[in-house]
Amino acid sequence: MNKNTKYFKINNLNYTGIQYGFFSRLGGYSEKEYTSLNCNLNAGDQKEKVIKNIELSKRILDLNHTKIKFLNQTHSTNVAFINNKNFDTNIYADGGITIDKKICLAILTADCAPIFLFDNKNYLICALHAGWKGCLDNIISKAVKKINNINKNNNEIIAIIGPCLSHNNFEVNKGFKKKFIKKNLEYKKFFYKDPNSKKIHFNMRELIDFQLKEMPISKIYHIKKDTYSKDSMFFSHRRTTHANLLSTGRMINIIGFKQ
């Protein structure tokens, strides 16, 4: 294991059946703009190095007894139930749910929010990819409705929101803000104007927290790390765009069942 590999969890939150990690970009095998734990096979990086990065991440979490499922993420609100029958199919979705203890779920991010939902009592896990489009159309609501087909008690669901783009670096225009307010007037409170720059900023993390509580889910935990400002720690699509660079890697976020 690379000693520099770093991932994030909630301290003192120990559930016996679940293993998870929100990984940084540190401690992998990739080079140059993909340095170093890039886990996106479609970003232009060397495939063999990406595969080694994915295998390393699984090994660190002691999930080698599971097979890892990636989704074709399209900024949708599609949430798929994953089992052995559809594991090998290409699934276009931004959320996955499984009860299969031999499957772990992976979400790739570089500013969007990775969200894990799990019910330790009933052994159900869910991984979501939530960018602004997923927030606008409320992928959380879609996911929880699917979960409720399996588990009727939301009081048993734990939610963890991983590193993502912070409100300090999420500048938007008036048209962007209007889309959200048109969807829900309450979303207005997740926008503010910077007193110095006069720019409008969007607090995606707080909106996600709000949407979770509406379900209602009360056990919500945050890993409050900003992907934009910590360039040595995280990949950031927005930072790369602002720097006029062509490509960047993606962090991996994995949740699975302990052996």
MIDOSE-1310 file (N, C-alpha, C; in nm, 2 decimals, decimal comma, always signed):
residues 259
mnkn	+0,08/-0,12/+0,00/+0,00/+0,00/+0,00/+0,09/+0,12/+0,00; +0,05/+0,22/-0,08/+0,13/+0,35/-0,09/+0,10/+0,42/+0,04; +0,21/+0,46/+0,11/+0,19/+0,52/+0,24/+0,13/+0,66/+0,23; +0,13/+0,72/+0,11/+0,08/+0,86/+0,09/-0,07/+0,86/+0,06
tkyf	-0,13/+0,74/+0,03/-0,27/+0,74/+0,00/-0,35/+0,79/+0,11; -0,45/+0,88/+0,08/-0,53/+0,94/+0,19/-0,68/+0,93/+0,15; -0,75/+0,89/+0,25/-0,90/+0,90/+0,23/-0,96/+0,95/+0,36; -1,09/+0,98/+0,35/-1,16/+1,05/+0,46/-1,28/+0,96/+0,50
kinn	-1,30/+0,96/+0,64/-1,41/+0,90/+0,70/-1,46/+0,99/+0,81; -1,57/+0,96/+0,87/-1,62/+1,03/+0,99/-1,56/+0,96/+1,11; -1,48/+1,04/+1,19/-1,42/+0,98/+1,31/-1,53/+0,94/+1,41; -1,51/+0,83/+1,48/-1,60/+0,78/+1,58/-1,74/+0,74/+1,53
lnyt	-1,75/+0,71/+1,40/-1,87/+0,67/+1,34/-1,85/+0,52/+1,29; -1,87/+0,43/+1,38/-1,83/+0,29/+1,35/-1,96/+0,20/+1,34; -1,99/+0,16/+1,22/-2,10/+0,07/+1,19/-2,04/-0,07/+1,15; -2,07/-0,17/+1,22/-2,00/-0,30/+1,21/-2,00/-0,36/+1,07
giqy	-2,11/-0,33/+0,99/-2,12/-0,40/+0,86/-2,08/-0,33/+0,74; -2,04/-0,20/+0,76/-2,02/-0,11/+0,64/-1,87/-0,06/+0,64; -1,82/-0,06/+0,52/-1,68/+0,00/+0,50/-1,69/+0,11/+0,39; -1,63/+0,22/+0,41/-1,63/+0,32/+0,30/-1,51/+0,42/+0,31
gffs	-1,49/+0,49/+0,21/-1,39/+0,59/+0,21/-1,41/+0,69/+0,09; -1,38/+0,82/+0,12/-1,38/+0,93/+0,02/-1,23/+0,96/+0,00; -1,18/+0,92/-0,12/-1,04/+0,93/-0,14/-1,00/+1,06/-0,20; -0,88/+1,10/-0,16/-0,81/+1,22/-0,22/-0,74/+1,18/-0,35
rlgg	-0,66/+1,27/-0,41/-0,59/+1,24/-0,53/-0,45/+1,19/-0,49; -0,42/+1,17/-0,36/-0,28/+1,14/-0,32/-0,26/+0,99/-0,32; -0,13/+0,95/-0,35/-0,09/+0,82/-0,32/-0,12/+0,71/-0,42; -0,13/+0,76/-0,55/-0,16/+0,66/-0,66/-0,04/+0,65/-0,75
ysek	-0,07/+0,60/-0,87/+0,04/+0,56/-0,97/+0,04/+0,66/-1,09; -0,06/+0,74/-1,11/-0,07/+0,82/-1,23/+0,02/+0,94/-1,22; +0,05/+1,00/-1,33/+0,15/+1,11/-1,34/+0,09/+1,24/-1,41; +0,17/+1,35/-1,41/+0,13/+1,47/-1,47/+0,00/+1,52/-1,42
eyts	-0,09/+1,56/-1,51/-0,22/+1,62/-1,46/-0,31/+1,52/-1,39; -0,27/+1,39/-1,40/-0,35/+1,29/-1,33/-0,29/+1,24/-1,20; -0,18/+1,31/-1,15/-0,12/+1,28/-1,03/-0,21/+1,29/-0,91; -0,23/+1,18/-0,84/-0,17/+1,05/-0,87/-0,27/+0,94/-0,85
lncn	-0,38/+0,96/-0,78/-0,48/+0,85/-0,76/-0,60/+0,88/-0,85; -0,57/+0,89/-0,98/-0,68/+0,91/-1,07/-0,75/+0,78/-1,09; -0,88/+0,77/-1,08/-0,95/+0,65/-1,10/-1,06/+0,65/-1,21; -1,04/+0,75/-1,30/-1,13/+0,76/-1,42/-1,06/+0,70/-1,54
lnag	-1,12/+0,59/-1,59/-1,06/+0,53/-1,71/-1,08/+0,60/-1,84; -1,17/+0,70/-1,83/-1,20/+0,78/-1,96/-1,15/+0,92/-1,96; -1,05/+0,95/-1,88/-1,00/+1,09/-1,88/-0,87/+1,11/-1,96; -0,82/+1,00/-2,03/-0,70/+1,01/-2,11/-0,58/+0,96/-2,04
dqke	-0,59/+0,91/-1,92/-0,48/+0,86/-1,84/-0,44/+0,72/-1,89; -0,33/+0,67/-1,85/-0,28/+0,54/-1,89/-0,37/+0,43/-1,81; -0,43/+0,35/-1,89/-0,53/+0,25/-1,84/-0,47/+0,16/-1,73; -0,35/+0,11/-1,75/-0,30/+0,02/-1,65/-0,27/+0,09/-1,52
kvik	-0,24/+0,22/-1,52/-0,22/+0,29/-1,39/-0,35/+0,32/-1,32; -0,45/+0,35/-1,40/-0,59/+0,37/-1,34/-0,64/+0,25/-1,27; -0,62/+0,13/-1,34/-0,66/+0,01/-1,28/-0,59/-0,02/-1,15; -0,46/+0,01/-1,15/-0,38/-0,01/-1,03/-0,43/+0,08/-0,92
niel	-0,47/+0,20/-0,95/-0,52/+0,30/-0,85/-0,66/+0,25/-0,79; -0,74/+0,19/-0,88/-0,87/+0,14/-0,83/-0,85/+0,02/-0,74; -0,76/-0,07/-0,78/-0,73/-0,19/-0,70/-0,67/-0,15/-0,57; -0,58/-0,05/-0,57/-0,52/+0,00/-0,44/-0,63/+0,06/-0,35
skri	-0,72/+0,13/-0,40/-0,83/+0,19/-0,32/-0,91/+0,08/-0,25; -0,95/-0,02/-0,33/-1,02/-0,13/-0,27/-0,95/-0,20/-0,17; -0,82/-0,22/-0,19/-0,73/-0,30/-0,10/-0,72/-0,22/+0,03; -0,71/-0,09/+0,03/-0,69/-0,01/+0,15/-0,82/-0,02/+0,24
ldln	-0,93/-0,03/+0,17/-1,06/-0,04/+0,25/-1,09/-0,19/+0,29; -1,00/-0,28/+0,25/-1,02/-0,42/+0,28/-1,15/-0,47/+0,22; -1,17/-0,43/+0,09/-1,29/-0,48/+0,01/-1,25/-0,57/-0,10; -1,14/-0,64/-0,09/-1,10/-0,73/-0,20/-1,19/-0,85/-0,22
htki	-1,28/-0,87/-0,12/-1,37/-0,98/-0,13/-1,49/-0,94/-0,22; -1,50/-0,81/-0,26/-1,61/-0,76/-0,34/-1,56/-0,72/-0,48; -1,66/-0,72/-0,57/-1,63/-0,66/-0,70/-1,69/-0,52/-0,71; -1,62/-0,43/-0,77/-1,66/-0,29/-0,77/-1,74/-0,25/-0,89
kfln	-1,85/-0,18/-0,86/-1,94/-0,14/-0,97/-1,93/+0,01/-0,99; -1,89/+0,05/-1,11/-1,89/+0,19/-1,16/-2,02/+0,21/-1,24; -2,07/+0,33/-1,24/-2,18/+0,37/-1,32/-2,13/+0,47/-1,43; -2,21/+0,47/-1,54/-2,18/+0,57/-1,64/-2,25/+0,70/-1,59
qths	-2,18/+0,79/-1,53/-2,24/+0,91/-1,47/-2,27/+1,01/-1,57; -2,39/+1,06/-1,57/-2,44/+1,16/-1,67/-2,50/+1,28/-1,62; -2,49/+1,31/-1,49/-2,55/+1,42/-1,42/-2,70/+1,41/-1,43; -2,75/+1,29/-1,41/-2,89/+1,26/-1,42/-2,95/+1,24/-1,27
tnva	-3,07/+1,20/-1,27/-3,13/+1,16/-1,14/-3,16/+1,01/-1,14; -3,10/+0,94/-1,23/-3,13/+0,79/-1,24/-3,05/+0,72/-1,13; -3,13/+0,64/-1,06/-3,07/+0,56/-0,95/-3,10/+0,41/-0,98; -3,00/+0,33/-0,99/-3,02/+0,19/-1,03/-3,00/+0,09/-0,91
finn	-3,08/-0,01/-0,91/-3,06/-0,12/-0,81/-2,96/-0,22/-0,87; -2,85/-0,24/-0,81/-2,74/-0,32/-0,86/-2,74/-0,46/-0,79; -2,74/-0,56/-0,88/-2,72/-0,70/-0,82/-2,64/-0,78/-0,92; -2,63/-0,91/-0,89/-2,54/-0,99/-0,97/-2,59/-1,01/-1,12
knfd	-2,72/-0,99/-1,14/-2,77/-1,01/-1,27/-2,74/-0,90/-1,37; -2,73/-0,77/-1,31/-2,70/-0,66/-1,40/-2,56/-0,60/-1,38; -2,48/-0,67/-1,30/-2,35/-0,61/-1,26/-2,27/-0,58/-1,38; -2,27/-0,67/-1,48/-2,18/-0,65/-1,60/-2,24/-0,57/-1,71
tniy	-2,35/-0,51/-1,69/-2,41/-0,43/-1,79/-2,37/-0,28/-1,77; -2,37/-0,21/-1,88/-2,35/-0,06/-1,87/-2,47/+0,01/-1,82; -2,46/+0,07/-1,71/-2,57/+0,13/-1,64/-2,55/+0,28/-1,64; -2,64/+0,36/-1,71/-2,63/+0,50/-1,71/-2,71/+0,56/-1,59
adgg	-2,64/+0,60/-1,49/-2,71/+0,64/-1,37/-2,61/+0,72/-1,29; -2,66/+0,80/-1,19/-2,58/+0,87/-1,10/-2,60/+0,83/-0,96; -2,66/+0,71/-0,94/-2,68/+0,65/-0,81/-2,69/+0,50/-0,82; -2,64/+0,44/-0,72/-2,65/+0,29/-0,72/-2,69/+0,25/-0,58
itid	-2,77/+0,14/-0,57/-2,82/+0,08/-0,45/-2,79/-0,07/-0,46; -2,74/-0,13/-0,35/-2,73/-0,28/-0,35/-2,75/-0,33/-0,21; -2,79/-0,46/-0,21/-2,79/-0,53/-0,08/-2,70/-0,65/-0,09; -2,63/-0,67/-0,20/-2,54/-0,78/-0,23/-2,40/-0,75/-0,16
kkic	-2,37/-0,84/-0,07/-2,25/-0,82/+0,01/-2,12/-0,84/-0,06; -2,13/-0,89/-0,19/-2,01/-0,91/-0,27/-1,99/-0,80/-0,37; -2,07/-0,70/-0,36/-2,06/-0,58/-0,45/-2,03/-0,46/-0,37; -1,94/-0,38/-0,41/-1,92/-0,24/-0,36/-1,94/-0,14/-0,47
lail	-1,98/-0,02/-0,43/-2,03/+0,08/-0,52/-1,92/+0,19/-0,52; -1,90/+0,25/-0,64/-1,80/+0,35/-0,66/-1,86/+0,47/-0,73; -1,83/+0,59/-0,68/-1,87/+0,72/-0,75/-1,74/+0,80/-0,77; -1,73/+0,86/-0,89/-1,61/+0,94/-0,93/-1,65/+1,09/-0,92
tadc	-1,57/+1,17/-0,86/-1,60/+1,31/-0,85/-1,47/+1,40/-0,87; -1,50/+1,52/-0,90/-1,40/+1,63/-0,91/-1,47/+1,76/-0,89; -1,54/+1,78/-0,79/-1,62/+1,90/-0,74/-1,76/+1,86/-0,70; -1,82/+1,77/-0,78/-1,96/+1,72/-0,74/-1,95/+1,65/-0,61
apif	-2,06/+1,64/-0,54/-2,07/+1,58/-0,41/-2,09/+1,43/-0,42; -2,00/+1,35/-0,35/-2,03/+1,21/-0,34/-2,11/+1,19/-0,21; -2,22/+1,12/-0,22/-2,31/+1,10/-0,10/-2,32/+0,95/-0,08; -2,30/+0,90/+0,05/-2,33/+0,76/+0,08/-2,45/+0,76/+0,17
lfdn	-2,54/+0,67/+0,14/-2,65/+0,64/+0,23/-2,64/+0,49/+0,27; -2,66/+0,46/+0,39/-2,66/+0,31/+0,43/-2,74/+0,29/+0,55; -2,79/+0,17/+0,56/-2,87/+0,12/+0,67/-2,80/+0,00/+0,72; -2,72/+0,02/+0,83/-2,64/-0,09/+0,88/-2,73/-0,20/+0,94
knyl	-2,85/-0,17/+0,98/-2,93/-0,28/+1,04/-2,98/-0,38/+0,93; -3,02/-0,32/+0,81/-3,07/-0,40/+0,71/-2,97/-0,43/+0,60; -2,85/-0,38/+0,61/-2,74/-0,41/+0,52/-2,78/-0,37/+0,38; -2,80/-0,24/+0,36/-2,83/-0,17/+0,24/-2,73/-0,06/+0,22
ical	-2,67/-0,04/+0,10/-2,58/+0,07/+0,07/-2,63/+0,14/-0,05; -2,60/+0,27/-0,06/-2,63/+0,35/-0,17/-2,52/+0,46/-0,19; -2,48/+0,48/-0,32/-2,38/+0,58/-0,35/-2,44/+0,67/-0,46; -2,43/+0,80/-0,43/-2,48/+0,90/-0,52/-2,38/+1,00/-0,57
hagw	-2,39/+1,04/-0,69/-2,31/+1,15/-0,75/-2,40/+1,27/-0,77; -2,38/+1,38/-0,69/-2,47/+1,49/-0,70/-2,39/+1,62/-0,73; -2,41/+1,66/-0,85/-2,36/+1,80/-0,89/-2,48/+1,89/-0,89; -2,47/+2,01/-0,95/-2,58/+2,10/-0,94/-2,70/+2,05/-1,01
kgcl	-2,69/+1,98/-1,12/-2,80/+1,92/-1,19/-2,87/+1,82/-1,10; -2,80/+1,73/-1,04/-2,86/+1,64/-0,95/-2,93/+1,70/-0,83; -2,87/+1,81/-0,78/-2,94/+1,89/-0,67/-3,06/+1,95/-0,72; -3,06/+2,01/-0,84/-3,18/+2,08/-0,90/-3,29/+1,99/-0,91
dnii	-3,27/+1,87/-0,96/-3,37/+1,77/-0,98/-3,39/+1,67/-0,87; -3,31/+1,69/-0,76/-3,33/+1,62/-0,64/-3,31/+1,47/-0,65; -3,18/+1,43/-0,69/-3,15/+1,29/-0,69/-3,17/+1,22/-0,56; -3,15/+1,29/-0,45/-3,17/+1,23/-0,32/-3,31/+1,18/-0,30
skav	-3,41/+1,26/-0,34/-3,54/+1,21/-0,33/-3,57/+1,09/-0,41; -3,51/+1,08/-0,53/-3,53/+0,96/-0,61/-3,47/+0,84/-0,54; -3,35/+0,86/-0,49/-3,28/+0,75/-0,42/-3,35/+0,70/-0,30; -3,40/+0,79/-0,22/-3,47/+0,75/-0,09/-3,60/+0,68/-0,12
kkin	-3,67/+0,72/-0,23/-3,79/+0,65/-0,27/-3,76/+0,50/-0,31; -3,65/+0,48/-0,38/-3,61/+0,35/-0,41/-3,57/+0,27/-0,29; -3,50/+0,33/-0,20/-3,46/+0,27/-0,07/-3,58/+0,23/+0,01; -3,68/+0,31/+0,00/-3,81/+0,28/+0,08/-3,88/+0,16/+0,03
nink	-3,85/+0,12/-0,09/-3,91/-0,01/-0,14/-3,85/-0,13/-0,07; -3,73/-0,11/-0,01/-3,66/-0,21/+0,06/-3,67/-0,19/+0,21; -3,65/-0,07/+0,25/-3,65/-0,04/+0,39/-3,75/+0,08/+0,42; -3,85/+0,05/+0,50/-3,95/+0,15/+0,52/-3,92/+0,26/+0,63
nnne	-3,81/+0,24/+0,70/-3,78/+0,32/+0,81/-3,66/+0,41/+0,79; -3,69/+0,54/+0,75/-3,58/+0,63/+0,72/-3,50/+0,67/+0,84; -3,55/+0,64/+0,96/-3,48/+0,67/+1,08/-3,35/+0,58/+1,09; -3,34/+0,47/+1,02/-3,23/+0,39/+1,02/-3,13/+0,42/+0,92
iiai	-3,15/+0,52/+0,83/-3,06/+0,56/+0,72/-2,96/+0,66/+0,77; -2,83/+0,63/+0,75/-2,73/+0,73/+0,78/-2,68/+0,79/+0,65; -2,65/+0,92/+0,64/-2,60/+0,98/+0,52/-2,47/+1,05/+0,55; -2,38/+1,04/+0,46/-2,25/+1,11/+0,47/-2,22/+1,18/+0,34
igpc	-2,19/+1,31/+0,34/-2,16/+1,39/+0,23/-2,01/+1,41/+0,23; -1,95/+1,37/+0,12/-1,80/+1,38/+0,11/-1,75/+1,52/+0,06; -1,62/+1,53/+0,03/-1,56/+1,65/-0,02/-1,62/+1,69/-0,15; -1,64/+1,82/-0,16/-1,70/+1,88/-0,29/-1,67/+2,03/-0,30
lshn	-1,72/+2,09/-0,40/-1,70/+2,23/-0,43/-1,77/+2,31/-0,32; -1,70/+2,40/-0,25/-1,75/+2,48/-0,14/-1,82/+2,60/-0,20; -1,91/+2,66/-0,12/-1,98/+2,78/-0,16/-1,88/+2,90/-0,19; -1,77/+2,90/-0,12/-1,67/+3,01/-0,15/-1,62/+3,01/-0,29
nfev	-1,62/+2,90/-0,36/-1,57/+2,89/-0,49/-1,67/+2,85/-0,60; -1,80/+2,85/-0,56/-1,91/+2,81/-0,65/-1,98/+2,94/-0,69; -1,92/+3,02/-0,78/-1,98/+3,14/-0,83/-2,08/+3,10/-0,95; -2,19/+3,16/-0,95/-2,30/+3,13/-1,05/-2,35/+3,27/-1,10
nkgf	-2,44/+3,26/-1,20/-2,50/+3,37/-1,26/-2,65/+3,38/-1,21; -2,72/+3,48/-1,25/-2,86/+3,50/-1,21/-2,95/+3,40/-1,27; -2,92/+3,36/-1,39/-3,00/+3,25/-1,46/-2,99/+3,12/-1,39; -2,87/+3,09/-1,34/-2,85/+2,96/-1,26/-2,94/+2,97/-1,13
kkkf	-2,93/+3,08/-1,06/-3,01/+3,10/-0,94/-3,16/+3,08/-0,97; -3,21/+3,14/-1,08/-3,35/+3,14/-1,11/-3,40/+3,00/-1,13; -3,32/+2,92/-1,19/-3,35/+2,78/-1,21/-3,39/+2,71/-1,08; -3,31/+2,73/-0,98/-3,34/+2,67/-0,85/-3,46/+2,73/-0,78
ikkn	-3,47/+2,86/-0,79/-3,59/+2,92/-0,72/-3,72/+2,88/-0,79; -3,71/+2,87/-0,92/-3,83/+2,82/-0,99/-3,87/+2,68/-0,95; -3,77/+2,60/-0,92/-3,80/+2,46/-0,88/-3,86/+2,46/-0,73; -3,80/+2,54/-0,65/-3,85/+2,55/-0,51/-3,81/+2,68/-0,45
leyk	-3,90/+2,76/-0,40/-3,87/+2,89/-0,35/-3,78/+2,89/-0,23; -3,78/+2,78/-0,16/-3,69/+2,76/-0,04/-3,55/+2,76/-0,08; -3,52/+2,72/-0,20/-3,38/+2,71/-0,25/-3,31/+2,84/-0,25; -3,39/+2,95/-0,24/-3,33/+3,09/-0,25/-3,22/+3,11/-0,14
kffy	-3,25/+3,04/-0,02/-3,16/+3,06/+0,09/-3,02/+3,00/+0,07; -3,00/+2,92/-0,03/-2,87/+2,86/-0,06/-2,79/+2,94/-0,15; -2,83/+3,06/-0,18/-2,75/+3,15/-0,26/-2,72/+3,28/-0,18; -2,61/+3,34/-0,20/-2,57/+3,46/-0,14/-2,48/+3,55/-0,23
kdpn	-2,48/+3,67/-0,21/-2,40/+3,76/-0,28/-2,27/+3,80/-0,20; -2,16/+3,78/-0,26/-2,03/+3,82/-0,19/-2,03/+3,97/-0,18; -2,01/+4,02/-0,06/-2,01/+4,16/-0,04/-1,89/+4,24/-0,11; -1,79/+4,17/-0,14/-1,67/+4,24/-0,20/-1,68/+4,23/-0,36
skki	-1,70/+4,10/-0,41/-1,70/+4,09/-0,55/-1,84/+4,11/-0,61; -1,94/+4,11/-0,53/-2,08/+4,12/-0,57/-2,13/+4,00/-0,66; -2,05/+3,89/-0,66/-2,08/+3,77/-0,73/-2,18/+3,69/-0,65; -2,27/+3,61/-0,72/-2,36/+3,52/-0,66/-2,29/+3,39/-0,63
hfnm	-2,30/+3,33/-0,51/-2,24/+3,20/-0,48/-2,35/+3,11/-0,44; -2,33/+2,98/-0,47/-2,42/+2,87/-0,44/-2,37/+2,78/-0,34; -2,44/+2,75/-0,23/-2,40/+2,65/-0,13/-2,46/+2,52/-0,16; -2,40/+2,44/-0,24/-2,45/+2,31/-0,28/-2,45/+2,21/-0,16
reli	-2,35/+2,22/-0,07/-2,35/+2,12/+0,04/-2,47/+2,15/+0,13; -2,51/+2,27/+0,16/-2,62/+2,30/+0,25/-2,75/+2,26/+0,18; -2,76/+2,27/+0,05/-2,88/+2,23/-0,02/-2,90/+2,08/-0,01; -2,79/+2,01/-0,02/-2,80/+1,86/-0,01/-2,84/+1,82/+0,13
dfql	-2,79/+1,89/+0,23/-2,83/+1,87/+0,37/-2,98/+1,89/+0,39; -3,02/+2,00/+0,33/-3,17/+2,03/+0,34/-3,25/+1,93/+0,27; -3,21/+1,88/+0,15/-3,29/+1,78/+0,08/-3,29/+1,65/+0,16; -3,18/+1,61/+0,22/-3,18/+1,49/+0,31/-3,28/+1,50/+0,42
kemp	-3,28/+1,62/+0,49/-3,36/+1,64/+0,60/-3,51/+1,63/+0,57; -3,54/+1,67/+0,44/-3,68/+1,67/+0,39/-3,73/+1,53/+0,38; -3,65/+1,43/+0,37/-3,69/+1,29/+0,34/-3,78/+1,22/+0,44; -3,77/+1,23/+0,57/-3,67/+1,29/+0,65/-3,56/+1,20/+0,69
iski	-3,43/+1,24/+0,67/-3,32/+1,17/+0,72/-3,25/+1,26/+0,82; -3,23/+1,21/+0,94/-3,18/+1,30/+1,05/-3,03/+1,27/+1,08; -2,98/+1,15/+1,05/-2,84/+1,12/+1,08/-2,76/+1,15/+0,96; -2,71/+1,28/+0,96/-2,64/+1,33/+0,85/-2,50/+1,38/+0,89
yhik	-2,40/+1,33/+0,82/-2,26/+1,37/+0,86/-2,19/+1,43/+0,74; -2,10/+1,52/+0,76/-2,03/+1,60/+0,66/-1,88/+1,58/+0,67; -1,81/+1,57/+0,56/-1,67/+1,58/+0,55/-1,65/+1,71/+0,47; -1,63/+1,82/+0,55/-1,63/+1,95/+0,49/-1,49/+1,99/+0,43
kdty	-1,46/+1,93/+0,32/-1,34/+1,96/+0,25/-1,37/+2,02/+0,11; -1,30/+2,13/+0,08/-1,33/+2,20/-0,05/-1,24/+2,15/-0,16; -1,29/+2,09/-0,27/-1,21/+2,03/-0,37/-1,14/+2,14/-0,46; -1,19/+2,26/-0,46/-1,13/+2,36/-0,55/-1,00/+2,42/-0,49
skds	-1,01/+2,46/-0,37/-0,90/+2,53/-0,31/-0,78/+2,44/-0,27; -0,80/+2,32/-0,26/-0,69/+2,23/-0,21/-0,64/+2,15/-0,33; -0,56/+2,21/-0,42/-0,52/+2,15/-0,55/-0,43/+2,03/-0,53; -0,35/+2,03/-0,42/-0,26/+1,92/-0,40/-0,33/+1,80/-0,34
mffs	-0,45/+1,82/-0,29/-0,53/+1,71/-0,23/-0,64/+1,66/-0,32; -0,70/+1,74/-0,40/-0,82/+1,70/-0,47/-0,81/+1,74/-0,62; -0,87/+1,66/-0,71/-0,90/+1,70/-0,85/-1,02/+1,80/-0,84; -1,02/+1,89/-0,93/-1,13/+1,99/-0,94/-1,15/+2,02/-1,09
hrrt	-1,27/+1,99/-1,14/-1,30/+2,03/-1,28/-1,31/+2,18/-1,30; -1,37/+2,25/-1,20/-1,38/+2,39/-1,21/-1,24/+2,46/-1,21; -1,15/+2,41/-1,12/-1,02/+2,47/-1,11/-0,94/+2,45/-1,24; -0,96/+2,33/-1,30/-0,89/+2,30/-1,43/-0,95/+2,38/-1,54
than	-1,08/+2,41/-1,54/-1,14/+2,49/-1,64/-1,09/+2,64/-1,63; -1,08/+2,69/-1,51/-1,04/+2,82/-1,49/-0,89/+2,84/-1,53; -0,81/+2,73/-1,52/-0,67/+2,74/-1,56/-0,65/+2,71/-1,70; -0,76/+2,69/-1,78/-0,75/+2,66/-1,92/-0,68/+2,53/-1,95
llst	-0,69/+2,43/-1,86/-0,63/+2,30/-1,88/-0,73/+2,21/-1,95; -0,68/+2,11/-2,02/-0,76/+2,02/-2,10/-0,83/+1,91/-2,02; -0,76/+1,86/-1,92/-0,82/+1,75/-1,85/-0,77/+1,74/-1,70; -0,84/+1,66/-1,63/-0,81/+1,64/-1,49/-0,86/+1,50/-1,45
grmi	-0,81/+1,45/-1,34/-0,85/+1,32/-1,30/-0,98/+1,32/-1,21; -1,01/+1,21/-1,16/-1,13/+1,20/-1,07/-1,09/+1,12/-0,95; -1,15/+1,17/-0,83/-1,13/+1,09/-0,71/-1,23/+0,98/-0,71; -1,20/+0,87/-0,64/-1,29/+0,76/-0,62/-1,34/+0,76/-0,48
niig	-1,47/+0,73/-0,47/-1,54/+0,72/-0,34/-1,61/+0,58/-0,34; -1,58/+0,50/-0,24/-1,62/+0,36/-0,24/-1,70/+0,33/-0,11; -1,81/+0,26/-0,12/-1,88/+0,20/-0,01/-1,91/+0,06/-0,03; -1,89/-0,03/+0,07/-1,92/-0,17/+0,05/-1,95/-0,23/+0,19
fkq	-1,96/-0,36/+0,19/-1,99/-0,44/+0,31/-1,87/-0,50/+0,36; -1,84/-0,50/+0,49/-1,73/-0,57/+0,55/-1,75/-0,72/+0,54; -1,64/-0,78/+0,53/-1,64/-0,93/+0,52/-1,69/-1,00/+0,64
